[in-house]
Amino acid sequence: MDGVPWDVVALIGAVTCVGAFVQSVVGLGLGLLVAPVVAMVEPGLVPALPLWLALMISGSMLLGERRHVDWGALAWALPARVPG
């Protein structure tokens, strides 16, 4: 992150930790907490940073809970998300 002050990086990191905790408990949190804070303090990082963070936490949750995934339902749901 060139040009981003360290205090902004620390704030984004702290909000990301809280958002990740809320995301893992409730199922949403990064979009509600991280995106608005990042948009206020460093608008150039939106929407890429919250999207990458959400992808990382969703992937780690999938790896941790892979035994409980309904793969049959996922096989029907994922192709519908592919555009065009």
C-alpha positions as CSV (number, residue, x, y, z in Angstrom):
1,M,0.0,0.0,0.0
2,D,2.1,2.9,-1.3
3,G,1.2,6.2,0.1
4,V,-1.3,5.0,2.7
5,P,-0.3,6.3,6.2
6,W,0.3,3.6,8.9
7,D,-2.5,4.9,11.1
8,V,-5.0,4.3,8.3
9,V,-3.5,0.8,7.7
10,A,-3.9,0.1,11.5
11,L,-7.5,1.4,11.5
12,I,-8.4,-0.8,8.5
13,G,-6.7,-3.8,10.1
14,A,-8.6,-3.3,13.3
15,V,-11.9,-2.9,11.6
16,T,-11.1,-5.9,9.4
17,C,-10.5,-8.1,12.5
18,V,-13.8,-7.0,14.0
19,G,-15.6,-7.5,10.7
20,A,-14.1,-10.9,10.2
21,F,-15.3,-11.9,13.7
22,V,-18.8,-10.7,12.9
23,Q,-18.7,-12.4,9.5
24,S,-17.7,-15.7,11.0
25,V,-20.4,-15.5,13.7
26,V,-23.4,-13.9,11.9
27,G,-22.5,-14.4,8.2
28,L,-22.1,-10.8,7.2
29,G,-19.8,-8.2,8.6
30,L,-17.1,-7.3,6.2
31,G,-19.5,-5.6,3.9
32,L,-21.2,-3.8,6.7
33,L,-18.1,-2.7,8.7
34,V,-15.0,-2.7,6.5
35,A,-16.4,-1.2,3.2
36,P,-17.8,2.0,4.7
37,V,-14.7,2.6,6.9
38,V,-12.3,2.0,4.0
39,A,-14.5,4.3,1.8
40,M,-14.2,7.0,4.4
41,V,-10.5,6.8,5.1
42,E,-9.0,5.6,1.8
43,P,-11.6,5.7,-1.1
44,G,-9.0,4.4,-3.6
45,L,-9.1,1.0,-2.0
46,V,-12.9,0.5,-2.5
47,P,-14.2,-1.9,-3.8
48,A,-11.2,-4.1,-4.3
49,L,-10.0,-4.4,-0.7
50,P,-13.3,-5.4,0.9
51,L,-14.0,-7.9,-2.0
52,W,-10.6,-9.6,-1.6
53,L,-11.0,-9.7,2.2
54,A,-14.5,-11.3,1.9
55,L,-13.1,-13.8,-0.6
56,M,-10.3,-14.8,1.8
57,I,-12.6,-15.2,4.9
58,S,-15.2,-17.1,2.8
59,G,-12.5,-19.4,1.5
60,S,-11.1,-20.1,4.9
61,M,-14.6,-20.8,6.3
62,L,-15.2,-23.2,3.5
63,L,-11.9,-25.0,4.2
64,G,-12.7,-25.2,7.9
65,E,-16.2,-26.4,7.5
66,R,-15.9,-28.5,4.3
67,R,-17.4,-31.6,5.9
68,H,-20.7,-29.7,6.5
69,V,-21.1,-28.3,3.0
70,D,-24.0,-29.5,1.0
71,W,-22.1,-30.1,-2.2
72,G,-25.2,-31.1,-4.2
73,A,-27.0,-27.8,-3.5
74,L,-23.7,-26.0,-4.2
75,A,-23.5,-27.7,-7.6
76,W,-26.9,-26.2,-8.5
77,A,-26.2,-22.8,-7.1
78,L,-22.8,-22.0,-8.5
79,P,-23.5,-22.3,-12.2
80,A,-26.4,-19.8,-11.8
81,R,-23.9,-17.2,-10.6
82,V,-21.8,-17.3,-13.7
83,P,-22.7,-14.4,-15.9
84,G,-23.7,-14.7,-19.5
